[in-house]
Amino acid sequence: MSARTDRLGLLLDQFDHAREMAQVRLDGLGDEEFLWEPVPDCWSLRRRGEATTPRAFGPGEWVLDQGAPDIPASEYAEVARQAAGGMTVAKIADDWSVSVERVEQVLAHTGRPEPDKVPVTTIAWRLAHLHFHFAGGWEWTFGERRREPRLLVDFTPSAALALDRFWRLIDRWRDSVGAVTDEQLDTVGFSQYPYGSDPDNPFIAVLAGANLEFIHHMAEIALLRDLWRASNNTTQHTR
């Protein structure tokens, strides 16, 4: 089958290839590895009432760690692009859920930003993060556009159940995206996903961002699986 060269085809082929590699890399994932915390103070899934982060969320017994809102240094360039594209400081602040003063601080920054002091996140956290983002993306693009994205996914500590639910969601996303027209690709606000700049962008830019989100988190999960395997092999060899 020859590769597609149209705009949607390129993005779909990229997504399909990334999904195929990710599914192979996630084969055999167990519960202990799923929740493994390689360093202290990781973000992960926690039972409700046991979360240590200020904005942990989820509709059920298990919630996803989330810290206070901020703009990480890795996103300073994106904030500058938003401002250059005509977004007001107030709109940018609302987009990132931070104060106007924080946006002004970022825009006034010169030189190279200090490295982000971000927590290490578990495989469970990264998969759940992808799950609720794609669930929200589908709901606010192809669905009823009314349900709160953070309440769409009932998080679970079971790796097998989490993966089964995740791949079924990804299939639904892929089917819906595959039917998008050229006109819809160019429509600003075709996605109304409320967390981020989707309503201000043509849908083709939203799709490119979704692919990037999927690829980079799956690459991180793959690395964590390598570290888990290496850690366990080392433990066995030293016994």
Disulfide bonds with the S-S distance in Angstrom:
none
